[in-house]
Amino acid sequence: MTNIGLIILAAGTASRMGQPKQLLTYQGHSLIRHVVDMALNSVCQPVVVVLGAYTKQIKPEVENLSIKLVENTNWSEGMSSSIRSGINALEKTKPKLDAVIIALADQPLISAEVFDRLVKVYQNTGKSIVASAYDDVLGVPALFDHTLFSELINLEGDRGAKALIRKHTTNNLTSISVPEAAIDIDTPDDYKNICL
């Protein structure tokens, strides 16, 4: 195991889906269960799952797994509040982490191997951020060194980790190619396509 935590953001309302997308079935499990399994199969520990809008419905899917569950009661403030909740929970669970990976609950093609590659590149390069590169963007899942935890905590509104990646696109950032990160589930059509 490494000294690197992993946060799965799963607090949103899934407004375009019209139902909690975290509970959609994917490969025989709920989407949230699938993503958590991938995280638990990686070298990252501890794994924190941030719930919000549908905590009561989603919690039973993952509460018996080896994760730290956090309810973000301020989820309506946007993704930044979930990142803050996740970082705070991580620091209480395991102080002095080297880094954290931030991942989303709606990127079903992300595997444990992707998380492990982010960690390996971080360890080999010493860069503060290792982002996923897809569709000409740099985004999540992404790894952030502990020196950036305060900046993650201070993000505001619906600005996610991408805002921090954009800010640091100079020498302390590198990326890996993760074309599968381009697939996320926001609408019923997205879900239909992933199930084909």
PATOR-24963 format. One record per residue: x, y, z of N, C-alpha, C in turn; residue in three letters. Coordinates in steps of 0.001 Angstrom, whole numbers, padded with zeros to 6 digits, always signed. Example, Ala and Ser with C-alpha at 12.3 -4.5 7.8 and 13.67 -1.06 7.14 Angstrom:
% residues 2
+013190-005690+007800+012300-004500+007800+013200-003300+007800ALA +012850-002250+007080+013670-001060+007140+012900+000030+007870SER 
//
This chain:
% residues 196
+000835-001205+000000+000000+000000+000000+000876+001264+000000MET +000284+002337-000441+000992+003610-000490+000458+004531+000608THR +001050+005673+000716+000547+006669+001655-000273+007712+000890ASN -001145+007205+000014-001943+008067-000858-003415+007697-000718ILE -004225+008699-000366-005654+008463-000216-006398+008666-001527GLY -007664+008288-001525-008491+008452-002724-009881+008913-002297LEU -010355+009973-002936-011691+010513-002642-012582+010298-003852ILE -013749+009699-003620-014757+009546-004678-015877+010538-004391ILE -016108+011441-005340-017169+012440-005192-018481+011874-005734LEU -019471+011745-004847-020746+011144-005241-021915+011872-004577ALA -021794+013203-004450-022770+013970-003665-023813+014691-004508ALA -023663+014699-005819-024521+015532-006671-025940+015030-006841GLY -026786+015889-007449-028203+015559-007622-028497+014779-008886THR -027534+014715-009816-027760+014035-011099-029005+014594-011776ALA -029126+015924-011807-030350+016568-012307-030671+016205-013755SER -029633+016050-014586-029895+015712-015991-030311+014262-016176ARG -029993+013422-015197-030380+012014-015266-031811+011807-014793MET -032266+012667-013862-033628+012531-013345-033766+011492-012249GLY -032661+010881-011837-032638+009905-010740-031189+009798-010255GLN -030965+009201-009079-029580+009105-008589-028743+008190-009495PRO -027855+008768-010279-027077+007944-011222-026133+007003-010479LYS -025799+007357-009236-024915+006498-008458-025520+005106-008253GLN -026856+004990-008407-027539+003715-008166-027878+002970-009460LEU -027516+003540-010606-027736+002838-011870-026927+001545-011883LEU -027459+000526-012540-026755-000756-012590-025676-000731-013667THR -024484-001170-013271-023375-001270-014219-022571-002522-013885TYR -022460-003411-014855-021741-004684-014679-022174-005446-013425GLN -023478-005486-013221-024030-006294-012137-024069-005639-010771GLY -023548-004419-010665-023576-003687-009392-024100-002284-009645HIS -024325-001544-008559-024628-000125-008732-023347+000573-009190SER -023526+001707-009843-022383+002481-010332-021447+002856-009185LEU -022008+003289-008059-021175+003693-006919-020385+002501-006380ILE -021015+001342-006321-020326+000135-005829-019164-000231-006772ARG -019423-000115-008074-018384-000427-009067-017167+000489-008890HIS -017419+001784-008770-016317+002748-008650-015554+002532-007335VAL -016290+002264-006262-015638+002003-004964-014779+000738-005046VAL -015295-000306-005708-014502-001535-005869-013192-001255-006601ASP -013258-000430-007642-012035-000077-008384-011039+000642-007454MET -011557+001545-006645-010691+002279-005713-010053+001335-004697ALA -010848+000413-004163-010340-000514-003145-009334-001507-003725LEU -009421-001746-005030-008472-002650-005686-007182-001946-006102ASN -007118-000635-005860-005916+000127-006200-004956+000125-005011SER -003811+000776-005206-002819+000856-004117-003155+001955-003104VAL -004250+002679-003339-004601+003820-002477-005329+003389-001210CYS -004998+004067-000136-005622+003790+001150-005396+005004+002044GLN -006389+005529+002724-007791+005109+002753-008602+005645+001564PRO -009781+005039+001380-010726+005489+000360-011880+006196+001073VAL -012140+007444+000650-013225+008244+001228-014296+008437+000156VAL -015552+008191+000512-016669+008423-000414-017519+009554+000142VAL -017681+010602-000655-018456+011767-000217-019855+011690-000824VAL -020850+011560+000053-022256+011530-000377-022913+012861-000023LEU -024087+013098-000618-024772+014359-000352-026252+014278-000628GLY -026639+014582-001865-028064+014715-002212-028876+013455-001910ALA -028316+012275-002158-029075+011032-001979-028403+010107-000965TYR -027882+010681+000093-027132+009885+001073-027901+008653+001534THR -029179+008840+001911-029952+007711+002475-030073+006548+001497LYS -030295+006882+000208-030467+005832-000793-029140+005155-001147GLN -028051+005924-001194-026778+005396-001680-025985+004674-000588ILE -026098+005145+000623-025293+004623+001737-025333+003089+001858LYS -026518+002450+001773-026558+000990+001913-025728+000241+000867PRO -025466+000871-000272-024691+000224-001335-023227+000022-000959GLU -022715+000875-000084-021260+000856+000165-020875+000855+001640VAL -021850+000954+002541-021480+001155+003950-020758-000033+004579GLU -020867-001221+003982-020190-002382+004563-018793-002615+003993ASN -018334-001697+003155-017010-001840+002543-015965-001101+003379LEU -014690-001366+003092-013584-000774+003869-013289+000646+003412SER -014274+001516+003605-014138+002906+003178-014554+003820+004327ILE -014242+005084+004162-014727+006110+005099-015835+006857+004375LYS -017059+006781+004912-018204+007481+004318-018365+008841+004955LEU -018554+009854+004120-018726+011220+004608-019975+011803+003978VAL -020809+012431+004794-021970+013137+004233-021650+014631+004157GLU -021719+015148+002943-021521+016584+002741-022893+017257+002796ASN -023206+017845+003931-024519+018493+004084-024617+019779+003273THR -023480+020269+002800-023464+021484+001972-023324+021171+000484ASN -023758+019980+000083-023554+019546-001309-024137+020523-002327TRP -025191+021260-001949-025817+022185-002903-024893+023359-003258SER -023830+023554-002475-022862+024624-002776-021940+024254-003939GLU -022007+022991-004376-021192+022579-005519-020061+021644-005155GLY -019333+021256-006196-018294+020245-006062-017192+020631-005077MET -016892+021915-004979-015823+022343-004073-016116+021936-002631SER -017396+021983-002240-017752+021626-000856-017527+020128-000611SER -017715+019313-001649-017477+017870-001509-015991+017564-001436SER -015200+018289-002214-013745+018116-002137-013265+018485-000736ILE -013786+019601-000208-013422+020038+001147-013788+018957+002171ARG -014998+018420+002072-015434+017365+003003-014517+016150+002921SER -014149+015789+001695-013295+014625+001496-011900+014813+002064GLY -011298+015972+001808-009943+016250+002316-009950+016291+003846ILE -010952+016956+004427-011036+017026+005891-011157+015637+006508ASN -011989+014778+005884-012164+013411+006392-010869+012605+006253ALA -010189+012783+005145-008914+012071+004933-007887+012466+005974LEU -007786+013762+006224-006762+014231+007163-007043+013757+008588GLU -008345+013563+008912-008692+013027+010244-008400+011532+010293LYS -008687+010836+009184-008524+009382+009135-007057+008994+009107THR -006285+009693+008281-004860+009365+008143-004062+010636+007924LYS -003645+011275+009010-002851+012502+008870-001535+012204+008154PRO -000948+013220+007588+000364+013121+006938+000364+012223+005711LYS -000698+012281+004927-000698+011583+003637+000259+012294+002684LEU +000815+011545+001742+001680+012147+000721+000864+012861-000348ASP -000287+012271-000681-001080+012811-001795-002487+012224-001748ALA -003345+012741-002631-004708+012217-002751-005091+012171-004227VAL -005881+011153-004578-006486+011109-005911-007946+011520-005753ILE -008400+012406-006624-009816+012781-006645-010460+012138-007866ILE -011526+011393-007619-012225+010665-008682-013716+010950-008596ALA -014422+010645-009668-015865+010865-009733-016614+009543-009751LEU -017848+009568-009253-018661+008354-009218-019275+008031-010569ALA -019146+008931-011545-019849+008692-012816-018915+008447-014004ASP -017697+007975-013722-016762+007598-014789-016523+006087-014707GLN -017462+005290-015218-017428+003844-014982-016262+003097-015619PRO -015610+003686-016620-014528+002969-017296-013176+003129-016609LEU -013140+003935-015554-011889+004115-014809-011640+002871-013956ILE -010464+002298-014131-010129+001056-013423-009118+001324-012310SER -008899+000294-011488-007876+000382-010442-006512+000653-011069ALA -006308+000121-012269-005029+000290-012970-004761+001763-013279GLU -005816+002530-013598-005653+003970-013851-005186+004672-012575VAL -005829+004348-011458-005419+004951-010178-003951+004610-009879PHE -003583+003350-010108-002211+002921-009829-001200+003619-010747ASP -001586+003871-011999-000700+004581-012926-000467+006018-012457ARG -001534+006677-011974-001387+008042-011444-000363+008060-010306LEU -000472+007072-009424+000441+006981-008277+001875+006751-008749VAL +002037+005831-009697+003383+005502-010181+004062+006711-010826LYS +003307+007433-011640+003873+008618-012301+004230+009680-011260VAL +003385+009839-010252+003673+010778-009150+004981+010392-008462TYR +005127+009110-008162+006323+008653-007448+007579+008782-008318GLN +007410+008587-009624+008569+008630-010529+008981+010045-010930ASN +008035+010976-010925+008336+012328-011424+008467+013372-010327THR +007833+013130-009174+007851+014122-008102+007004+015351-008403GLY +006149+015268-009440+005279+016404-009772+004171+016537-008724LYS +003689+017761-008518+002642+018000-007512+001265+017552-007979SER +001055+017553-009294-000239+017130-009843+000008+016150-010992ILE -000730+015042-010971-000748+014130-012117-002206+014044-012560VAL -002497+014609-013727-003879+014669-014214-004108+013625-015298ALA -005387+013368-015576-005764+012505-016694-005959+013378-017929SER -005374+012948-019042-005518+013691-020301-006493+012945-021205ALA -007530+013667-021662-008523+013073-022569-009247+014193-023299TYR -009606+013933-024549-010353+014932-025344-009756+016337-025260ASP -008444+016448-025331-007756+017748-025286-007956+018517-023985ASP -008314+017828-022908-008411+018496-021604-007596+017723-020572VAL -007290+018389-019481-006679+017728-018332-007717+017732-017217LEU -007994+016576-016666-009041+016506-015647-008841+015359-014687GLY -009964+014915-014126-009936+013838-013134-010277+012505-013808VAL -009840+011417-013182-009143+011355-011906-007775+012035-011982PRO -007435+012703-010898-006152+013396-010819-005587+013254-009413ALA -004278+013251-009357-003583+013125-008074-002992+014480-007688LEU -003142+014817-006408-002633+016087-005877-001736+015821-004675PHE -000540+016413-004699+000397+016301-003586-000180+016994-002341ASP +000244+016547-001182-000268+017105+000089-000031+018615+000202HIS +000976+019138-000504+001234+020583-000435+000105+021399-001069THR -000792+020718-001799-001918+021407-002434-003239+021201-001694LEU -003199+020474-000573-004449+020201+000154-005156+021498+000567PHE -004377+022497+001002-005011+023751+001438-005702+024439+000262SER -005111+024335-000936-005752+024929-002113-007022+024166-002491GLU -007004+022862-002334-008213+022063-002602-009328+022457-001630LEU -008961+022618-000372-009948+022988+000656-010532+024374+000383ILE -009744+025245-000235-010191+026624-000461-010890+026857-001800ASN -011110+025802-002581-011899+025957-003809-013302+026415-003424LEU -013961+027160-004305-015303+027670-003986-016297+027361-005091GLU -017577+027282-004701-018657+027092-005666-018579+025745-006360GLY -019006+025715-007620-019032+024445-008339-017722+024216-009086ASP -016657+024798-008569-015340+024591-009172-014741+023323-008579ARG -014480+022385-009459-013877+021149-008997-012368+021210-009101GLY -011764+020044-009126-010307+019943-009162-009718+020507-010453ALA -010531+020561-011528-010029+021086-012810-009522+022523-012665LYS -010164+023288-011800-009746+024689-011589-008312+024742-011074ALA -007983+023820-010191-006628+023767-009637-005630+023264-010681LEU -006067+022323-011490-005204+021801-012562-004859+022937-013528ILE -005870+023723-013902-005640+024844-014833-004651+025855-014245ARG -004752+026066-012943-003891+027046-012271-002423+026608-012267LYS -002215+025303-012275-000850+024771-012101-000303+024107-013364HIS -000699+024591-014533-000258+023901-015753+001198+024155-016127THR +002005+024614-015212+003418+024837-015531+004264+023644-015097THR +005388+023890-014474+006335+022811-014213+005945+021781-013170ASN +004971+022069-012290+004696+021045-011273+003513+020155-011631ASN +003193+020080-012934+002087+019234-013372+002550+018313-014489LEU +002068+017075-014451+002248+016161-015577+000926+015419-015777THR +000842+014626-016840-000425+013927-017098-000167+012561-017706SER -001194+011734-017638-001168+010439-018321-002372+010397-019247ILE -002267+009643-020318-003376+009522-021257-004424+008557-020690SER -005639+009071-020484-006741+008241-019966-007979+008517-020826VAL -008015+007996-022067-009152+008282-022940-010486+007847-022346PRO -010457+006812-021501-011708+006318-020912-012334+007307-019933GLU -011552+008304-019483-012090+009322-018571-013074+010248-019278ALA -013059+010239-020600-013997+011082-021359-015429+010578-021242ALA -015582+009311-020862-016925+008724-020740-017440+008947-019335ILE -018438+009816-019215-019114+009948-017922-020619+009881-018160ASP -021339+009605-017103-022774+009386-017226-023518+010568-016628ILE -024074+011399-017509-024838+012559-017054-026310+012483-017452ASP -026599+011792-018568-027966+011763-019107-028392+010320-019363THR -029692+010086-019535-030154+008731-019881-029477+008190-021148PRO -029201+009059-022125-028510+008617-023347-027083+008144-023055ASP -026391+008879-022173-025044+008456-021781-025087+007045-021193ASP -026075+006818-020350-026204+005511-019689-026503+004421-020705TYR -027409+004728-021631-027770+003781-022682-026518+003382-023483LYS -025710+004384-023827-024509+004135-024630-023489+003250-023908ASN -023363+003461-022601-022383+002693-021838-022830+001246-021654ILE -024130+001029-021729-024668-000317-021531-024756-001116-022824CYS -024496-000475-023959-024582-001170-025254-023488-002225-025394LEU 
//
